[in-house]
């Protein structure tokens, strides 16, 4: 299933953006911080955990099959 988002981006600095988005599949908010070499994804309480798996799968299929997912505490 395609990973469809609606969102607004804001530039924090050169090569570093924050995106406030809505997952159009679930209707839940999902926020991102994106830089040249990393993407952080923020889920909110009550969001479906499968959202991360859907995003990860799409990144591997359509962006780079060597994409890795790390959990940071």
PDB file of N, CA, C and O in Angstrom:
ATOM      1  N   UNK A   1       0.839  -1.179   0.000  1.00  0.00           N
ATOM      2  CA  UNK A   1       0.000   0.000   0.000  1.00  0.00           C
ATOM      3  C   UNK A   1       0.884   1.241   0.000  1.00  0.00           C
ATOM      4  O   UNK A   1       1.844   1.305   0.767  1.00  0.00           O
ATOM      5  N   UNK A   2       0.584   2.227  -0.838  1.00  0.00           N
ATOM      6  CA  UNK A   2       1.373   3.460  -0.857  1.00  0.00           C
ATOM      7  C   UNK A   2       1.322   4.165   0.494  1.00  0.00           C
ATOM      8  O   UNK A   2       0.328   4.091   1.217  1.00  0.00           O
ATOM      9  N   UNK A   3       2.392   4.833   0.809  1.00  0.00           N
ATOM     10  CA  UNK A   3       2.468   5.599   2.052  1.00  0.00           C
ATOM     11  C   UNK A   3       2.142   7.041   1.703  1.00  0.00           C
ATOM     12  O   UNK A   3       2.994   7.769   1.194  1.00  0.00           O
ATOM     13  N   UNK A   4       0.917   7.453   1.972  1.00  0.00           N
ATOM     14  CA  UNK A   4       0.462   8.785   1.595  1.00  0.00           C
ATOM     15  C   UNK A   4       0.418   9.682   2.818  1.00  0.00           C
ATOM     16  O   UNK A   4      -0.134   9.335   3.862  1.00  0.00           O
ATOM     17  N   UNK A   5       1.027  10.857   2.645  1.00  0.00           N
ATOM     18  CA  UNK A   5       1.084  11.844   3.710  1.00  0.00           C
ATOM     19  C   UNK A   5       0.570  13.179   3.203  1.00  0.00           C
ATOM     20  O   UNK A   5       0.635  13.477   2.011  1.00  0.00           O
ATOM     21  N   UNK A   6       0.065  13.966   4.117  1.00  0.00           N
ATOM     22  CA  UNK A   6      -0.203  15.372   3.866  1.00  0.00           C
ATOM     23  C   UNK A   6       0.538  16.119   4.954  1.00  0.00           C
ATOM     24  O   UNK A   6       0.440  15.752   6.125  1.00  0.00           O
ATOM     25  N   UNK A   7       1.279  17.163   4.596  1.00  0.00           N
ATOM     26  CA  UNK A   7       2.014  17.845   5.639  1.00  0.00           C
ATOM     27  C   UNK A   7       2.563  19.189   5.229  1.00  0.00           C
ATOM     28  O   UNK A   7       2.472  19.616   4.078  1.00  0.00           O
ATOM     29  N   UNK A   8       3.137  19.835   6.223  1.00  0.00           N
ATOM     30  CA  UNK A   8       3.768  21.135   6.047  1.00  0.00           C
ATOM     31  C   UNK A   8       5.216  21.035   6.491  1.00  0.00           C
ATOM     32  O   UNK A   8       5.513  20.485   7.551  1.00  0.00           O
ATOM     33  N   UNK A   9       6.118  21.570   5.673  1.00  0.00           N
ATOM     34  CA  UNK A   9       7.540  21.519   6.020  1.00  0.00           C
ATOM     35  C   UNK A   9       7.994  22.889   6.502  1.00  0.00           C
ATOM     36  O   UNK A   9       7.458  23.927   6.113  1.00  0.00           O
ATOM     37  N   UNK A  10       8.994  22.848   7.357  1.00  0.00           N
ATOM     38  CA  UNK A  10       9.663  24.079   7.760  1.00  0.00           C
ATOM     39  C   UNK A  10      11.159  23.812   7.802  1.00  0.00           C
ATOM     40  O   UNK A  10      11.609  22.785   8.309  1.00  0.00           O
ATOM     41  N   UNK A  11      11.914  24.747   7.266  1.00  0.00           N
ATOM     42  CA  UNK A  11      13.364  24.619   7.222  1.00  0.00           C
ATOM     43  C   UNK A  11      13.931  25.079   8.555  1.00  0.00           C
ATOM     44  O   UNK A  11      13.689  26.203   8.996  1.00  0.00           O
ATOM     45  N   UNK A  12      14.689  24.191   9.188  1.00  0.00           N
ATOM     46  CA  UNK A  12      15.331  24.522  10.453  1.00  0.00           C
ATOM     47  C   UNK A  12      16.714  25.110  10.191  1.00  0.00           C
ATOM     48  O   UNK A  12      17.106  26.095  10.817  1.00  0.00           O
ATOM     49  N   UNK A  13      17.446  24.504   9.270  1.00  0.00           N
ATOM     50  CA  UNK A  13      18.749  25.009   8.836  1.00  0.00           C
ATOM     51  C   UNK A  13      19.055  24.372   7.488  1.00  0.00           C
ATOM     52  O   UNK A  13      18.247  23.596   6.980  1.00  0.00           O
ATOM     53  N   UNK A  14      20.194  24.681   6.905  1.00  0.00           N
ATOM     54  CA  UNK A  14      20.562  24.100   5.614  1.00  0.00           C
ATOM     55  C   UNK A  14      20.580  22.577   5.710  1.00  0.00           C
ATOM     56  O   UNK A  14      21.304  22.011   6.529  1.00  0.00           O
ATOM     57  N   UNK A  15      19.791  21.926   4.882  1.00  0.00           N
ATOM     58  CA  UNK A  15      19.749  20.470   4.852  1.00  0.00           C
ATOM     59  C   UNK A  15      19.034  19.830   6.022  1.00  0.00           C
ATOM     60  O   UNK A  15      19.173  18.626   6.234  1.00  0.00           O
ATOM     61  N   UNK A  16      18.264  20.605   6.799  1.00  0.00           N
ATOM     62  CA  UNK A  16      17.567  20.065   7.977  1.00  0.00           C
ATOM     63  C   UNK A  16      16.153  20.634   8.020  1.00  0.00           C
ATOM     64  O   UNK A  16      15.964  21.846   8.120  1.00  0.00           O
ATOM     65  N   UNK A  17      15.166  19.749   7.944  1.00  0.00           N
ATOM     66  CA  UNK A  17      13.760  20.149   7.867  1.00  0.00           C
ATOM     67  C   UNK A  17      12.921  19.429   8.912  1.00  0.00           C
ATOM     68  O   UNK A  17      13.260  18.328   9.346  1.00  0.00           O
ATOM     69  N   UNK A  18      11.829  20.061   9.307  1.00  0.00           N
ATOM     70  CA  UNK A  18      10.818  19.441  10.158  1.00  0.00           C
ATOM     71  C   UNK A  18       9.524  19.402   9.358  1.00  0.00           C
ATOM     72  O   UNK A  18       9.146  20.391   8.729  1.00  0.00           O
ATOM     73  N   UNK A  19       8.849  18.264   9.384  1.00  0.00           N
ATOM     74  CA  UNK A  19       7.590  18.102   8.666  1.00  0.00           C
ATOM     75  C   UNK A  19       6.522  17.680   9.665  1.00  0.00           C
ATOM     76  O   UNK A  19       6.672  16.679  10.365  1.00  0.00           O
ATOM     77  N   UNK A  20       5.450  18.449   9.724  1.00  0.00           N
ATOM     78  CA  UNK A  20       4.280  18.107  10.521  1.00  0.00           C
ATOM     79  C   UNK A  20       3.291  17.504   9.535  1.00  0.00           C
ATOM     80  O   UNK A  20       2.821  18.186   8.624  1.00  0.00           O
ATOM     81  N   UNK A  21       2.973  16.224   9.716  1.00  0.00           N
ATOM     82  CA  UNK A  21       2.209  15.509   8.691  1.00  0.00           C
ATOM     83  C   UNK A  21       1.043  14.723   9.280  1.00  0.00           C
ATOM     84  O   UNK A  21       0.935  14.519  10.489  1.00  0.00           O
ATOM     85  N   UNK A  22       0.186  14.298   8.373  1.00  0.00           N
ATOM     86  CA  UNK A  22      -0.924  13.399   8.682  1.00  0.00           C
ATOM     87  C   UNK A  22      -0.780  12.176   7.788  1.00  0.00           C
ATOM     88  O   UNK A  22      -0.617  12.304   6.575  1.00  0.00           O
ATOM     89  N   UNK A  23      -0.840  10.991   8.388  1.00  0.00           N
ATOM     90  CA  UNK A  23      -0.847   9.733   7.636  1.00  0.00           C
ATOM     91  C   UNK A  23      -2.259   9.581   7.072  1.00  0.00           C
ATOM     92  O   UNK A  23      -3.214   9.393   7.825  1.00  0.00           O
ATOM     93  N   UNK A  24      -2.388   9.662   5.758  1.00  0.00           N
ATOM     94  CA  UNK A  24      -3.717   9.618   5.134  1.00  0.00           C
ATOM     95  C   UNK A  24      -4.364   8.236   5.189  1.00  0.00           C
ATOM     96  O   UNK A  24      -5.556   8.106   4.910  1.00  0.00           O
ATOM     97  N   UNK A  25      -3.607   7.214   5.539  1.00  0.00           N
ATOM     98  CA  UNK A  25      -4.166   5.869   5.698  1.00  0.00           C
ATOM     99  C   UNK A  25      -4.908   5.740   7.020  1.00  0.00           C
ATOM    100  O   UNK A  25      -5.988   5.153   7.080  1.00  0.00           O
ATOM    101  N   UNK A  26      -4.321   6.295   8.086  1.00  0.00           N
ATOM    102  CA  UNK A  26      -4.922   6.161   9.417  1.00  0.00           C
ATOM    103  C   UNK A  26      -5.576   7.442   9.907  1.00  0.00           C
ATOM    104  O   UNK A  26      -6.429   7.407  10.793  1.00  0.00           O
ATOM    105  N   UNK A  27      -5.176   8.582   9.329  1.00  0.00           N
ATOM    106  CA  UNK A  27      -5.682   9.864   9.793  1.00  0.00           C
ATOM    107  C   UNK A  27      -4.951  10.392  11.021  1.00  0.00           C
ATOM    108  O   UNK A  27      -5.362  11.404  11.590  1.00  0.00           O
ATOM    109  N   UNK A  28      -3.887   9.735  11.436  1.00  0.00           N
ATOM    110  CA  UNK A  28      -3.137  10.127  12.620  1.00  0.00           C
ATOM    111  C   UNK A  28      -1.974  11.041  12.270  1.00  0.00           C
ATOM    112  O   UNK A  28      -1.429  10.965  11.169  1.00  0.00           O
ATOM    113  N   UNK A  29      -1.591  11.917  13.216  1.00  0.00           N
ATOM    114  CA  UNK A  29      -0.421  12.759  12.974  1.00  0.00           C
ATOM    115  C   UNK A  29       0.869  11.951  13.045  1.00  0.00           C
ATOM    116  O   UNK A  29       0.965  10.981  13.796  1.00  0.00           O
ATOM    117  N   UNK A  30       1.843  12.355  12.267  1.00  0.00           N
ATOM    118  CA  UNK A  30       3.172  11.759  12.267  1.00  0.00           C
ATOM    119  C   UNK A  30       4.138  12.875  11.869  1.00  0.00           C
ATOM    120  O   UNK A  30       3.977  13.498  10.819  1.00  0.00           O
ATOM    121  N   UNK A  31       5.120  13.116  12.695  1.00  0.00           N
ATOM    122  CA  UNK A  31       6.064  14.197  12.441  1.00  0.00           C
ATOM    123  C   UNK A  31       7.431  13.628  12.089  1.00  0.00           C
ATOM    124  O   UNK A  31       7.794  12.526  12.501  1.00  0.00           O
ATOM    125  N   UNK A  32       8.175  14.406  11.319  1.00  0.00           N
ATOM    126  CA  UNK A  32       9.495  13.993  10.853  1.00  0.00           C
ATOM    127  C   UNK A  32      10.505  15.110  11.063  1.00  0.00           C
ATOM    128  O   UNK A  32      10.162  16.291  11.007  1.00  0.00           O
ATOM    129  N   UNK A  33      11.739  14.729  11.304  1.00  0.00           N
ATOM    130  CA  UNK A  33      12.886  15.608  11.177  1.00  0.00           C
ATOM    131  C   UNK A  33      13.785  14.924  10.158  1.00  0.00           C
ATOM    132  O   UNK A  33      14.145  13.758  10.318  1.00  0.00           O
ATOM    133  N   UNK A  34      14.141  15.650   9.119  1.00  0.00           N
ATOM    134  CA  UNK A  34      14.894  15.047   8.019  1.00  0.00           C
ATOM    135  C   UNK A  34      16.145  15.871   7.750  1.00  0.00           C
ATOM    136  O   UNK A  34      16.078  17.086   7.566  1.00  0.00           O
ATOM    137  N   UNK A  35      17.288  15.191   7.730  1.00  0.00           N
ATOM    138  CA  UNK A  35      18.577  15.790   7.392  1.00  0.00           C
ATOM    139  C   UNK A  35      19.173  14.980   6.253  1.00  0.00           C
ATOM    140  O   UNK A  35      18.554  14.038   5.759  1.00  0.00           O
ATOM    141  N   UNK A  36      20.371  15.349   5.841  1.00  0.00           N
ATOM    142  CA  UNK A  36      21.016  14.665   4.720  1.00  0.00           C
ATOM    143  C   UNK A  36      21.225  13.177   4.976  1.00  0.00           C
ATOM    144  O   UNK A  36      21.128  12.377   4.045  1.00  0.00           O
ATOM    145  N   UNK A  37      21.507  12.793   6.206  1.00  0.00           N
ATOM    146  CA  UNK A  37      21.876  11.402   6.490  1.00  0.00           C
ATOM    147  C   UNK A  37      20.999  10.706   7.519  1.00  0.00           C
ATOM    148  O   UNK A  37      21.303   9.584   7.924  1.00  0.00           O
ATOM    149  N   UNK A  38      19.918  11.347   7.950  1.00  0.00           N
ATOM    150  CA  UNK A  38      19.064  10.736   8.963  1.00  0.00           C
ATOM    151  C   UNK A  38      17.633  11.261   8.841  1.00  0.00           C
ATOM    152  O   UNK A  38      17.403  12.396   8.424  1.00  0.00           O
ATOM    153  N   UNK A  39      16.686  10.411   9.214  1.00  0.00           N
ATOM    154  CA  UNK A  39      15.294  10.819   9.307  1.00  0.00           C
ATOM    155  C   UNK A  39      14.749  10.311  10.639  1.00  0.00           C
ATOM    156  O   UNK A  39      14.801   9.114  10.924  1.00  0.00           O
ATOM    157  N   UNK A  40      14.230  11.224  11.444  1.00  0.00           N
ATOM    158  CA  UNK A  40      13.594  10.849  12.703  1.00  0.00           C
ATOM    159  C   UNK A  40      12.087  10.917  12.502  1.00  0.00           C
ATOM    160  O   UNK A  40      11.564  11.849  11.892  1.00  0.00           O
ATOM    161  N   UNK A  41      11.403   9.906  13.032  1.00  0.00           N
ATOM    162  CA  UNK A  41       9.948   9.827  12.896  1.00  0.00           C
ATOM    163  C   UNK A  41       9.347   9.854  14.294  1.00  0.00           C
ATOM    164  O   UNK A  41       9.770   9.105  15.175  1.00  0.00           O
ATOM    165  N   UNK A  42       8.358  10.721  14.492  1.00  0.00           N
ATOM    166  CA  UNK A  42       7.714  10.862  15.779  1.00  0.00           C
ATOM    167  C   UNK A  42       6.253  10.427  15.660  1.00  0.00           C
ATOM    168  O   UNK A  42       5.464  11.038  14.939  1.00  0.00           O
ATOM    169  N   UNK A  43       5.912   9.364  16.379  1.00  0.00           N
ATOM    170  CA  UNK A  43       4.522   8.917  16.472  1.00  0.00           C
ATOM    171  C   UNK A  43       3.934   9.447  17.771  1.00  0.00           C
ATOM    172  O   UNK A  43       4.659   9.682  18.737  1.00  0.00           O
ATOM    173  N   UNK A  44       2.645   9.629  17.791  1.00  0.00           N
ATOM    174  CA  UNK A  44       1.973  10.140  18.969  1.00  0.00           C
ATOM    175  C   UNK A  44       1.194   9.022  19.649  1.00  0.00           C
ATOM    176  O   UNK A  44       0.868   8.012  19.025  1.00  0.00           O
ATOM    177  N   UNK A  45       0.903   9.207  20.908  1.00  0.00           N
ATOM    178  CA  UNK A  45       0.144   8.221  21.675  1.00  0.00           C
ATOM    179  C   UNK A  45      -1.151   7.892  20.938  1.00  0.00           C
ATOM    180  O   UNK A  45      -1.894   8.780  20.520  1.00  0.00           O
ATOM    181  N   UNK A  46      -1.397   6.599  20.790  1.00  0.00           N
ATOM    182  CA  UNK A  46      -2.603   6.141  20.104  1.00  0.00           C
ATOM    183  C   UNK A  46      -2.395   5.838  18.634  1.00  0.00           C
ATOM    184  O   UNK A  46      -3.275   5.264  17.993  1.00  0.00           O
ATOM    185  N   UNK A  47      -1.229   6.220  18.079  1.00  0.00           N
ATOM    186  CA  UNK A  47      -0.935   5.898  16.680  1.00  0.00           C
ATOM    187  C   UNK A  47      -0.672   4.403  16.527  1.00  0.00           C
ATOM    188  O   UNK A  47      -0.250   3.729  17.466  1.00  0.00           O
ATOM    189  N   UNK A  48      -0.925   3.916  15.352  1.00  0.00           N
ATOM    190  CA  UNK A  48      -0.691   2.513  15.041  1.00  0.00           C
ATOM    191  C   UNK A  48       0.804   2.284  14.801  1.00  0.00           C
ATOM    192  O   UNK A  48       1.423   2.997  14.010  1.00  0.00           O
ATOM    193  N   UNK A  49       1.380   1.296  15.479  1.00  0.00           N
ATOM    194  CA  UNK A  49       2.789   0.970  15.309  1.00  0.00           C
ATOM    195  C   UNK A  49       3.125   0.498  13.906  1.00  0.00           C
ATOM    196  O   UNK A  49       4.277   0.591  13.482  1.00  0.00           O
ATOM    197  N   UNK A  50       2.134  -0.007  13.178  1.00  0.00           N
ATOM    198  CA  UNK A  50       2.381  -0.446  11.800  1.00  0.00           C
ATOM    199  C   UNK A  50       2.769   0.709  10.882  1.00  0.00           C
ATOM    200  O   UNK A  50       3.304   0.487   9.795  1.00  0.00           O
ATOM    201  N   UNK A  51       2.503   1.931  11.313  1.00  0.00           N
ATOM    202  CA  UNK A  51       2.875   3.095  10.512  1.00  0.00           C
ATOM    203  C   UNK A  51       4.367   3.085  10.222  1.00  0.00           C
ATOM    204  O   UNK A  51       4.783   3.341   9.091  1.00  0.00           O
ATOM    205  N   UNK A  52       5.173   2.793  11.231  1.00  0.00           N
ATOM    206  CA  UNK A  52       6.622   2.748  11.051  1.00  0.00           C
ATOM    207  C   UNK A  52       7.006   1.636  10.085  1.00  0.00           C
ATOM    208  O   UNK A  52       7.865   1.831   9.224  1.00  0.00           O
ATOM    209  N   UNK A  53       6.380   0.476  10.218  1.00  0.00           N
ATOM    210  CA  UNK A  53       6.688  -0.637   9.318  1.00  0.00           C
ATOM    211  C   UNK A  53       6.289  -0.323   7.883  1.00  0.00           C
ATOM    212  O   UNK A  53       7.008  -0.691   6.954  1.00  0.00           O
ATOM    213  N   UNK A  54       5.166   0.344   7.682  1.00  0.00           N
ATOM    214  CA  UNK A  54       4.750   0.734   6.335  1.00  0.00           C
ATOM    215  C   UNK A  54       5.742   1.727   5.732  1.00  0.00           C
ATOM    216  O   UNK A  54       6.110   1.605   4.564  1.00  0.00           O
ATOM    217  N   UNK A  55       6.173   2.707   6.524  1.00  0.00           N
ATOM    218  CA  UNK A  55       7.155   3.672   6.048  1.00  0.00           C
ATOM    219  C   UNK A  55       8.473   2.989   5.707  1.00  0.00           C
ATOM    220  O   UNK A  55       9.040   3.227   4.641  1.00  0.00           O
ATOM    221  N   UNK A  56       8.956   2.150   6.599  1.00  0.00           N
ATOM    222  CA  UNK A  56      10.221   1.435   6.410  1.00  0.00           C
ATOM    223  C   UNK A  56      10.183   0.569   5.150  1.00  0.00           C
ATOM    224  O   UNK A  56      11.135   0.569   4.370  1.00  0.00           O
ATOM    225  N   UNK A  57       9.103  -0.157   4.951  1.00  0.00           N
ATOM    226  CA  UNK A  57       8.942  -1.004   3.777  1.00  0.00           C
ATOM    227  C   UNK A  57       8.978  -0.169   2.497  1.00  0.00           C
ATOM    228  O   UNK A  57       9.636  -0.543   1.526  1.00  0.00           O
ATOM    229  N   UNK A  58       8.273   0.960   2.497  1.00  0.00           N
ATOM    230  CA  UNK A  58       8.266   1.827   1.312  1.00  0.00           C
ATOM    231  C   UNK A  58       9.640   2.422   1.042  1.00  0.00           C
ATOM    232  O   UNK A  58      10.042   2.539  -0.116  1.00  0.00           O
ATOM    233  N   UNK A  59      10.361   2.797   2.079  1.00  0.00           N
ATOM    234  CA  UNK A  59      11.717   3.321   1.881  1.00  0.00           C
ATOM    235  C   UNK A  59      12.629   2.257   1.282  1.00  0.00           C
ATOM    236  O   UNK A  59      13.428   2.552   0.394  1.00  0.00           O
ATOM    237  N   UNK A  60      12.514   1.023   1.764  1.00  0.00           N
ATOM    238  CA  UNK A  60      13.340  -0.052   1.216  1.00  0.00           C
ATOM    239  C   UNK A  60      12.967  -0.373  -0.228  1.00  0.00           C
ATOM    240  O   UNK A  60      13.844  -0.661  -1.042  1.00  0.00           O
ATOM    241  N   UNK A  61      11.697  -0.327  -0.550  1.00  0.00           N
ATOM    242  CA  UNK A  61      11.253  -0.691  -1.898  1.00  0.00           C
ATOM    243  C   UNK A  61      11.518   0.409  -2.923  1.00  0.00           C
ATOM    244  O   UNK A  61      11.906   0.114  -4.054  1.00  0.00           O
ATOM    245  N   UNK A  62      11.316   1.664  -2.547  1.00  0.00           N
ATOM    246  CA  UNK A  62      11.324   2.737  -3.534  1.00  0.00           C
ATOM    247  C   UNK A  62      12.470   3.730  -3.384  1.00  0.00           C
ATOM    248  O   UNK A  62      12.687   4.546  -4.280  1.00  0.00           O
ATOM    249  N   UNK A  63      13.207   3.686  -2.279  1.00  0.00           N
ATOM    250  CA  UNK A  63      14.309   4.627  -2.085  1.00  0.00           C
ATOM    251  C   UNK A  63      15.654   3.908  -2.116  1.00  0.00           C
ATOM    252  O   UNK A  63      16.476   4.169  -2.995  1.00  0.00           O
ATOM    253  N   UNK A  64      15.885   2.999  -1.158  1.00  0.00           N
ATOM    254  CA  UNK A  64      17.161   2.283  -1.088  1.00  0.00           C
ATOM    255  C   UNK A  64      16.950   1.002  -0.285  1.00  0.00           C
ATOM    256  O   UNK A  64      16.542   1.054   0.875  1.00  0.00           O
ATOM    257  N   UNK A  65      17.224  -0.134  -0.893  1.00  0.00           N
ATOM    258  CA  UNK A  65      17.019  -1.421  -0.226  1.00  0.00           C
ATOM    259  C   UNK A  65      17.940  -1.614   0.970  1.00  0.00           C
ATOM    260  O   UNK A  65      17.727  -2.520   1.776  1.00  0.00           O
ATOM    261  N   UNK A  66      18.961  -0.774   1.094  1.00  0.00           N
ATOM    262  CA  UNK A  66      19.886  -0.876   2.224  1.00  0.00           C
ATOM    263  C   UNK A  66      19.476   0.023   3.396  1.00  0.00           C
ATOM    264  O   UNK A  66      20.224   0.159   4.364  1.00  0.00           O
ATOM    265  N   UNK A  67      18.294   0.633   3.310  1.00  0.00           N
ATOM    266  CA  UNK A  67      17.802   1.479   4.389  1.00  0.00           C
ATOM    267  C   UNK A  67      17.710   0.681   5.678  1.00  0.00           C
ATOM    268  O   UNK A  67      17.241  -0.457   5.674  1.00  0.00           O
ATOM    269  N   UNK A  68      18.156   1.270   6.783  1.00  0.00           N
ATOM    270  CA  UNK A  68      18.087   0.603   8.087  1.00  0.00           C
ATOM    271  C   UNK A  68      17.236   1.445   9.030  1.00  0.00           C
ATOM    272  O   UNK A  68      17.109   2.659   8.874  1.00  0.00           O
ATOM    273  N   UNK A  69      16.667   0.768  10.001  1.00  0.00           N
ATOM    274  CA  UNK A  69      15.830   1.415  11.003  1.00  0.00           C
ATOM    275  C   UNK A  69      16.468   1.182  12.368  1.00  0.00           C
ATOM    276  O   UNK A  69      16.718   0.042  12.759  1.00  0.00           O
ATOM    277  N   UNK A  70      16.726   2.254  13.080  1.00  0.00           N
ATOM    278  CA  UNK A  70      17.311   2.171  14.402  1.00  0.00           C
ATOM    279  C   UNK A  70      16.351   2.775  15.414  1.00  0.00           C
ATOM    280  O   UNK A  70      15.699   3.783  15.142  1.00  0.00           O
ATOM    281  N   UNK A  71      16.271   2.158  16.568  1.00  0.00           N
ATOM    282  CA  UNK A  71      15.473   2.727  17.649  1.00  0.00           C
ATOM    283  C   UNK A  71      16.417   3.471  18.568  1.00  0.00           C
ATOM    284  O   UNK A  71      17.395   2.904  19.055  1.00  0.00           O
ATOM    285  N   UNK A  72      16.128   4.731  18.805  1.00  0.00           N
ATOM    286  CA  UNK A  72      16.951   5.538  19.691  1.00  0.00           C
ATOM    287  C   UNK A  72      16.181   5.820  20.962  1.00  0.00           C
ATOM    288  O   UNK A  72      15.026   6.243  20.914  1.00  0.00           O
ATOM    289  N   UNK A  73      16.812   5.590  22.094  1.00  0.00           N
ATOM    290  CA  UNK A  73      16.149   5.866  23.377  1.00  0.00           C
ATOM    291  C   UNK A  73      16.662   7.149  23.966  1.00  0.00           C
ATOM    292  O   UNK A  73      16.226   7.552  25.044  1.00  0.00           O
TER     293      UNK A  73
END
